[in-house]
Structure formats: structure tokens, C-alpha cells
Amino acid sequence: MDIGKGLLSTGLSALPVAAARPITSRAAEHERLKLRAYGHKTGYRLRMRAQTVLQAARGRSNTRIARESGLRLDTVRCWRGRFTE
């Protein structure tokens, strides 16, 4: 390993990362999330949370959801974790 290269530049992380919790939703729950995610009268925060949970249910990673939605990674992790509780 070259001295100028750190762990991050090689794609390795010094800290272990917990796997994202898988999300499964029932049909009724899924429909309710879709209404919230795409409803015109839904507040911004609730809409973003519902869209985040729907994307997680499709199997997308927290990093990808955060990047595509413009949310912070910590926010995506938090919302995903709350939904699975």
C-alpha cells in the first residue's frame, strides 16, 4: 500500500458499518405510504419520509436514497430504523 493512500481511497473503511434493516410492508401499508409520498396535500417532511421508506422497501441502499433525494445519510438511516421498529 502506498503511503499516500489511506483506507478511504482504497474503498476500505476503518469502522464496521451495520447493514441496513430490510423493510417489508403489507399491501395496505404500502398503499398508505404511496398516498403520503405522492399526495398533493401531504407536507414536505412527511412526503420525503414516505418516499424514503418506499425506496428502502424496493431494496435501495441508504446511501443511494440519500444521494437521490438530497437528504442526509443520517436522516435516511433514522427514518428507515423508525419504520422497522
C-alpha positions in Angstrom: 0.0 0.0 0.0 1.3 3.4 -1.0 1.9 5.7 2.0 -0.1 8.5 0.2 -3.2 6.3 0.0 -5.5 5.9 3.0 -8.2 3.4 3.8 -10.9 5.6 2.3 -9.1 6.0 -1.1 -8.8 2.2 -1.4 -12.5 1.6 -0.7 -11.9 0.1 2.7 -13.4 1.5 5.9 -11.7 1.5 9.3 -15.1 1.3 11.1 -17.6 -1.5 10.6 -20.9 -0.5 9.1 -24.1 -2.1 10.2 -26.3 -3.4 7.4 -29.5 -1.5 6.6 -32.6 -3.1 8.0 -34.7 -4.7 5.3 -38.2 -3.3 5.0 -41.3 -5.3 4.2 -44.7 -3.7 4.1 -48.2 -5.2 3.8 -50.3 -4.1 0.8 -52.5 -1.8 2.9 -49.4 -0.2 4.5 -47.8 0.1 1.0 -50.8 1.9 -0.4 -50.9 4.3 2.6 -47.2 5.1 2.0 -47.8 5.8 -1.7 -50.7 8.2 -0.9 -48.4 10.1 1.5 -45.5 10.0 -0.8 -47.3 11.4 -3.8 -50.3 13.2 -2.2 -50.6 16.9 -3.2 -51.7 17.9 0.3 -49.0 16.0 2.2 -46.5 18.1 4.0 -42.9 18.1 2.7 -41.4 16.3 5.6 -44.0 13.5 5.7 -43.8 13.2 1.9 -40.0 12.8 2.0 -40.2 10.3 4.8 -42.8 8.2 2.9 -40.7 8.3 -0.3 -37.6 7.2 1.7 -39.4 4.2 3.2 -40.9 3.2 -0.2 -37.4 3.3 -1.8 -36.0 1.3 1.1 -38.8 -1.3 0.6 -37.7 -1.6 -3.0 -34.2 -2.7 -1.7 -32.3 0.5 -2.3 -29.4 1.3 -0.1 -29.4 4.2 2.4 -26.5 5.8 0.5 -28.4 5.7 -2.8 -31.6 7.0 -1.2 -29.7 9.9 0.4 -27.9 10.8 -2.8 -31.0 10.7 -5.0 -33.3 12.5 -2.6 -30.8 15.1 -1.3 -31.3 14.1 2.3 -28.5 13.5 4.7 -27.5 9.8 5.2 -28.2 10.0 8.9 -31.7 11.2 8.2 -32.4 8.2 5.9 -31.0 5.8 8.5 -33.1 7.3 11.2 -36.4 7.2 9.2 -35.7 3.6 8.0 -34.9 2.5 11.5 -38.1 4.1 12.9 -40.3 2.4 10.3 -38.9 -1.0 11.1 -39.4 -0.7 14.8 
